Amino acid sequence: MSLLLALLFLALFVSAIVRGQFSYGKADYSFREHPAQFVIVLVFILGVSALCFYRFLVEMEFLR
């Protein structure tokens, strides 16, 4: 499950970088309109993806 979540968040991150915008819920984030807010949200999404991948590695006992 952790690997699936990591891949989903990573896909959201890559999609947002390529398109320059993304929508989540009722909020629209665009790099052209609010670059600081866009970068902050993307760093958060990348961090969640890294945390999920780390949890996957711990669950599979690659890391202890």
C-alpha positions as CSV (number, residue, x, y, z in Angstrom):
1,M,0.0,0.0,0.0
2,S,2.8,2.4,0.8
3,L,4.4,1.8,-2.6
4,L,1.1,2.5,-4.3
5,L,0.7,5.8,-2.4
6,A,4.2,6.8,-3.2
7,L,3.7,6.2,-6.9
8,L,0.4,8.1,-6.9
9,F,1.9,11.1,-5.2
10,L,4.9,11.0,-7.5
11,A,2.6,10.9,-10.5
12,L,0.7,13.9,-9.2
13,F,4.0,15.7,-8.7
14,V,5.3,14.9,-12.2
15,S,2.0,15.8,-13.8
16,A,1.9,19.2,-12.0
17,I,5.5,20.0,-13.0
18,V,4.9,19.1,-16.7
19,R,1.6,21.0,-17.0
20,G,2.4,23.9,-14.7
21,Q,-0.8,23.6,-12.8
22,F,-3.1,21.1,-11.0
23,S,-6.4,21.0,-9.2
24,Y,-7.1,19.4,-5.9
25,G,-10.5,19.5,-4.4
26,K,-11.9,23.0,-5.0
27,A,-8.5,24.6,-5.2
28,D,-6.6,25.3,-8.4
29,Y,-2.8,25.8,-8.2
30,S,-1.0,27.5,-11.1
31,F,2.7,28.3,-11.4
32,R,2.0,31.5,-13.4
33,E,-0.6,32.9,-10.9
34,H,0.9,31.9,-7.6
35,P,4.5,30.6,-8.0
36,A,5.4,30.5,-4.3
37,Q,2.2,28.7,-3.3
38,F,2.6,26.2,-6.2
39,V,6.2,25.4,-5.2
40,I,5.2,25.0,-1.5
41,V,2.4,22.5,-2.4
42,L,4.7,20.6,-4.8
43,V,7.4,20.3,-2.2
44,F,4.8,19.0,0.3
45,I,3.6,16.4,-2.3
46,L,7.1,15.3,-3.1
47,G,7.8,15.0,0.7
48,V,4.7,12.8,1.2
49,S,5.8,10.6,-1.7
50,A,9.3,10.2,-0.3
51,L,7.8,9.4,3.1
52,C,5.5,6.7,1.6
53,F,8.5,5.2,-0.3
54,Y,10.5,5.2,2.9
55,R,7.7,3.4,4.7
56,F,7.6,0.8,1.9
57,L,11.4,0.2,2.3
58,V,11.0,-0.2,6.0
59,E,8.0,-2.6,5.6
60,M,10.0,-4.7,3.1
61,E,12.9,-4.7,5.6
62,F,15.4,-3.1,3.1
63,L,16.0,-0.4,5.8
64,R,15.9,-0.9,9.5
